């Protein structure tokens, strides 16, 4: 099963590199897990390359991210199946965060890939036929376990209303901060347990992590 998932992600990554910003056909042709993982791998590679070679290319990356989200906005308005909509909602959540990370890098005038503002991000790499996940001092192998067409944070059909998109954005950042704490703890052979009032998505954080 793990080898099948790895092959699906590799094929999805290959098709993604050839489809540019118009990703409707690509999204419908691949499983949701593969789409999200491949998208995160490509985004990490592009942003890190811009930081390494020419930081001015970050503005090009931001423009591309806007075009990708615009394409997804057009898809949202179409008649999608339930599974396609779950897949799209999950991917939009990831892409909104990716766009805002680029905005922060530009705003804070980050010029190197060793800057903490970049190192603190959850980054996906394809190295030596393996998927590696890095964040701060943490480094983990992507297990390639089958997750199905799972959602990210909120599993509801997106509309073109700004309030819902903004809500997704806020929820993602709450989860992201917890991810970083747990990632560093695990890399130090420690553990972690989210604590807080009921309804704060502690269980969801553990499941997604």
C-alpha positions as CSV (number, residue, x, y, z in Angstrom):
1,X,0.0,0.0,0.0
2,X,2.8,2.4,0.9
3,X,4.5,1.8,-2.4
4,X,1.3,2.5,-4.2
5,X,0.8,5.8,-2.4
6,X,4.4,6.8,-3.2
7,X,3.9,6.0,-6.9
8,X,0.6,8.0,-6.9
9,X,2.4,11.0,-5.3
10,X,5.2,10.8,-7.8
11,X,2.9,10.7,-10.8
12,X,0.8,13.5,-9.3
13,X,4.0,15.6,-8.8
14,X,5.1,15.0,-12.4
15,X,1.7,16.0,-13.8
16,X,1.6,19.1,-11.5
17,X,4.9,20.4,-12.9
18,X,3.4,20.3,-16.4
19,X,0.0,21.9,-15.8
20,X,1.0,25.4,-14.6
21,X,-1.7,27.3,-12.7
22,X,-4.7,25.7,-14.4
23,X,-5.2,22.6,-12.3
24,X,-8.8,21.5,-12.7
25,X,-7.9,18.5,-14.9
26,X,-5.0,17.6,-12.6
27,X,-7.1,17.8,-9.5
28,X,-9.8,15.5,-10.9
29,X,-7.2,13.0,-12.2
30,X,-5.4,12.2,-8.9
31,X,-6.4,11.3,-5.3
32,X,-6.7,14.0,-2.8
33,X,-3.8,12.9,-0.6
34,X,-1.5,12.8,-3.6
35,X,-2.6,16.3,-4.7
36,X,-2.0,17.9,-1.4
37,X,1.4,16.2,-0.9
38,X,2.6,17.0,-4.5
39,X,1.4,20.6,-4.1
40,X,3.3,21.1,-0.9
41,X,6.5,19.5,-2.4
42,X,6.3,21.8,-5.5
43,X,5.6,24.9,-3.4
44,X,8.5,24.2,-1.0
45,X,10.9,23.6,-4.0
46,X,9.9,26.8,-5.7
47,X,10.0,29.1,-2.7
48,X,13.3,27.7,-1.5
49,X,14.8,28.0,-5.0
50,X,13.8,31.7,-5.0
51,X,15.3,32.3,-1.6
52,X,18.5,30.6,-2.7
53,X,18.9,32.1,-6.2
54,X,17.0,35.4,-6.4
55,X,14.8,36.6,-3.7
56,X,13.0,38.9,-6.2
57,X,11.5,35.7,-7.7
58,X,9.3,35.5,-4.6
59,X,7.0,38.1,-6.2
60,X,6.7,35.8,-9.2
61,X,5.8,32.9,-6.8
62,X,3.2,35.1,-5.1
63,X,1.6,36.0,-8.5
64,X,1.5,32.3,-9.4
65,X,-0.2,31.5,-6.1
66,X,-2.8,34.1,-6.8
67,X,-3.5,32.6,-10.2
68,X,-3.8,29.1,-8.7
69,X,-6.3,30.3,-6.2
70,X,-8.3,32.2,-8.9
71,X,-8.4,29.0,-10.9
72,X,-9.7,27.1,-7.8
73,X,-12.3,29.9,-7.2
74,X,-13.6,29.3,-10.7
75,X,-13.8,25.5,-9.9
76,X,-15.7,26.1,-6.7
77,X,-18.6,27.7,-8.7
78,X,-19.0,24.6,-10.9
79,X,-21.1,21.6,-10.3
80,X,-18.6,19.2,-8.5
81,X,-19.2,15.8,-6.9
82,X,-19.0,15.5,-3.2
83,X,-15.5,13.9,-3.3
84,X,-14.2,16.5,-5.7
85,X,-15.4,19.3,-3.5
86,X,-13.8,17.8,-0.4
87,X,-10.6,17.5,-2.3
88,X,-10.8,21.1,-3.5
89,X,-11.6,22.5,-0.1
90,X,-8.6,20.7,1.4
91,X,-6.3,21.9,-1.3
92,X,-7.6,25.5,-1.1
93,X,-6.9,25.5,2.6
94,X,-3.2,24.5,1.9
95,X,-2.8,27.0,-1.0
96,X,-4.2,29.9,1.0
97,X,-1.6,29.3,3.7
98,X,1.1,28.9,1.0
99,X,0.2,32.3,-0.4
100,X,0.3,34.0,3.0
101,X,3.7,32.5,3.8
102,X,5.1,34.0,0.6
103,X,3.5,37.4,1.6
104,X,5.1,37.2,5.0
105,X,8.5,36.4,3.5
106,X,8.3,39.4,1.1
107,X,6.9,41.7,3.9
108,X,9.7,40.8,6.3
109,X,12.3,41.0,3.5
110,X,13.6,37.5,4.0
111,X,16.6,36.9,1.8
112,X,18.0,33.5,2.7
113,X,16.7,30.0,3.1
114,X,18.3,29.7,6.5
115,X,16.1,32.5,8.0
116,X,13.8,31.3,10.8
117,X,10.8,32.7,9.1
118,X,11.3,30.1,6.4
119,X,12.7,27.3,8.6
120,X,9.6,27.4,10.8
121,X,7.4,26.4,8.0
122,X,6.3,22.8,7.4
123,X,8.2,21.9,4.3
124,X,8.0,18.9,2.0
125,X,10.9,17.6,-0.1
126,X,11.4,14.8,-2.6
127,X,14.9,13.5,-1.9
128,X,16.4,10.2,-3.1
129,X,13.1,8.7,-3.9
130,X,11.7,9.6,-0.4
131,X,9.4,12.3,0.8
132,X,11.0,14.2,3.7
133,X,9.2,16.7,6.0
134,X,11.1,19.3,7.8
135,X,10.2,22.1,10.2
136,X,12.7,24.0,12.3
137,X,15.1,21.3,13.7
138,X,12.7,18.5,13.0
139,X,13.1,16.1,10.1
140,X,10.7,13.1,9.4
141,X,10.1,10.6,6.6
142,X,6.6,10.8,5.1
143,X,5.1,7.4,5.9
144,X,3.1,7.1,2.7
145,X,0.2,5.7,4.7
146,X,-3.1,5.8,3.0
147,X,-5.2,8.6,4.4
148,X,-8.1,8.6,1.9
149,X,-9.8,11.7,0.6
150,X,-9.6,13.4,4.0
151,X,-10.3,17.1,4.7
152,X,-8.1,19.7,6.2
153,X,-9.5,21.6,9.2
154,X,-13.0,22.3,7.8
155,X,-14.9,19.8,5.7
156,X,-17.7,22.0,4.2
157,X,-18.3,23.1,0.6
158,X,-16.5,26.4,0.0
159,X,-18.4,29.3,-1.6
160,X,-17.0,32.5,-3.0
161,X,-17.8,34.3,0.2
162,X,-14.8,36.0,1.8
163,X,-15.9,35.2,5.4
164,X,-15.6,31.4,4.8
165,X,-12.2,31.7,3.2
166,X,-10.9,33.9,6.0
167,X,-12.3,31.5,8.6
168,X,-10.3,28.7,6.9
169,X,-7.2,30.9,7.0
170,X,-7.5,31.6,10.8
171,X,-8.1,27.9,11.6
172,X,-5.0,26.8,9.6
173,X,-2.7,29.1,11.6
174,X,-4.0,27.8,14.9
175,X,-3.2,24.3,13.8
176,X,0.2,25.4,12.3
177,X,1.5,26.8,15.7
178,X,0.6,23.5,17.4
179,X,2.3,21.5,14.6
180,X,5.5,23.3,15.1
181,X,5.5,22.7,18.9
182,X,4.8,19.0,18.4
183,X,7.4,18.6,15.6
184,X,10.2,20.0,17.7
185,X,9.1,17.9,20.7
186,X,9.2,14.7,18.6
187,X,12.6,15.6,17.1
188,X,13.9,15.9,20.7
189,X,12.5,12.4,21.5
190,X,9.8,14.1,23.6
191,X,6.0,14.2,23.3
192,X,3.2,16.7,23.5
193,X,-0.5,16.9,24.4
194,X,-2.7,19.8,23.3
195,X,-4.5,21.4,26.2
196,X,-7.4,23.8,26.3
197,X,-11.1,24.3,26.6
198,X,-13.6,22.1,24.7
199,X,-14.2,22.9,21.1
200,X,-10.6,24.1,20.3
201,X,-9.8,21.3,17.9
202,X,-7.3,19.5,20.1
203,X,-8.4,16.1,18.8
204,X,-8.3,17.4,15.2
205,X,-4.7,18.6,15.7
206,X,-3.6,15.1,16.8
207,X,-5.4,13.4,13.9
208,X,-4.0,15.7,11.2
209,X,-0.5,15.7,12.7
